[in-house]
Amino acid sequence: TAAHVLDIVRCSLVFDDVTSMLAGMDLFEKQIKSQQFCIKDVVRCKNGFIEYKHEAASYTDIKFNVIIAGKPIRGRRKSVIGEVQFLFKKMYNYKKIGHSLYSIARTQ
């Protein structure tokens, strides 16, 4: 149901290696803490690498569900839950291929 949709607003941040991903996460955290960013808080983190098995490699990433503050309407600020995905370039390319195949399958 719509009450369970957590990623109506989603973006992917793509990194070449672990070092750059960790630096990206540090910057992400600093931006949120600054409160000068539309993302106000992290409400959930799902680390797909915890369950990752090299011998059975598959798509994986780190997902953050975040509160995104909207503009005030009649004195009240509305917020939505969004998703920020941190992934490696190879996983991003894998995801694009998989999504293309999924789109083809849905049209048939």
C-alpha positions in Angstrom: 0.0 0.0 0.0 1.0 3.6 -0.3 1.6 3.7 3.5 4.6 1.3 2.9 6.2 3.2 0.0 9.6 4.5 1.2 11.3 5.5 -1.9 9.0 7.8 -4.0 11.9 10.2 -4.1 15.2 8.3 -4.8 18.7 9.0 -5.9 21.8 7.0 -6.4 25.3 8.2 -5.5 27.9 6.2 -7.5 31.5 5.6 -6.3 34.6 4.0 -7.8 35.9 2.5 -4.6 35.5 2.0 -0.9 37.6 5.0 0.0 35.5 7.4 -2.1 32.2 5.8 -0.8 33.3 6.3 2.8 34.2 9.9 2.0 30.8 10.4 0.4 29.1 9.1 3.5 31.1 11.4 5.7 30.1 14.4 3.6 26.4 13.2 3.5 26.4 13.0 7.3 28.0 16.5 7.7 25.5 18.0 5.3 22.6 16.5 7.3 24.0 17.7 10.6 24.4 21.2 9.2 20.6 21.5 8.8 21.2 23.5 5.6 20.2 20.6 3.5 16.7 19.5 2.5 17.4 16.1 4.0 16.8 16.5 7.7 17.4 13.1 9.2 18.1 9.4 8.5 15.3 7.1 9.6 16.7 3.8 8.4 19.9 2.4 7.0 20.0 -1.0 5.1 23.6 -2.2 4.5 23.3 -4.8 1.7 27.0 -5.6 2.2 26.3 -7.3 5.5 24.6 -10.2 3.7 26.8 -10.1 0.6 28.6 -13.3 -0.3 31.4 -13.1 -2.8 30.8 -16.7 -4.1 27.2 -15.8 -4.9 27.7 -12.3 -6.1 24.6 -10.2 -6.7 23.5 -6.5 -6.7 24.1 -4.8 -3.4 24.2 -1.3 -2.1 23.7 0.8 1.1 20.3 2.5 1.3 19.4 5.4 3.6 15.7 6.3 4.1 15.7 10.0 4.9 13.2 12.7 5.8 13.1 15.3 3.1 11.6 18.6 4.2 9.3 20.4 1.8 8.3 24.0 1.6 5.9 25.3 4.1 2.2 25.2 3.0 -0.2 27.4 5.1 2.4 27.6 7.9 3.1 23.9 8.0 6.1 22.2 6.6 5.3 18.9 4.8 7.9 16.2 4.6 8.3 13.0 2.7 10.5 9.9 3.1 13.1 9.4 0.4 15.9 7.0 -0.4 19.6 7.7 -1.0 21.5 4.7 -2.4 25.3 4.5 -2.1 26.7 2.0 -4.7 29.8 1.2 -6.6 30.0 1.9 -10.3 30.1 -1.8 -11.2 26.9 -2.3 -9.2 25.3 0.7 -10.9 26.1 -0.7 -14.4 24.7 -4.1 -13.3 21.5 -2.4 -12.0 21.0 -0.5 -15.3 21.1 -3.8 -17.3 18.8 -5.5 -14.8 16.3 -2.6 -14.9 16.2 -2.7 -18.7 15.4 -6.4 -18.7 12.7 -5.8 -16.0 11.1 -3.1 -18.2 11.1 -5.4 -21.2 9.5 -8.2 -19.2 6.8 -5.8 -17.9 5.8 -4.8 -21.4 5.2 -8.4 -22.5 
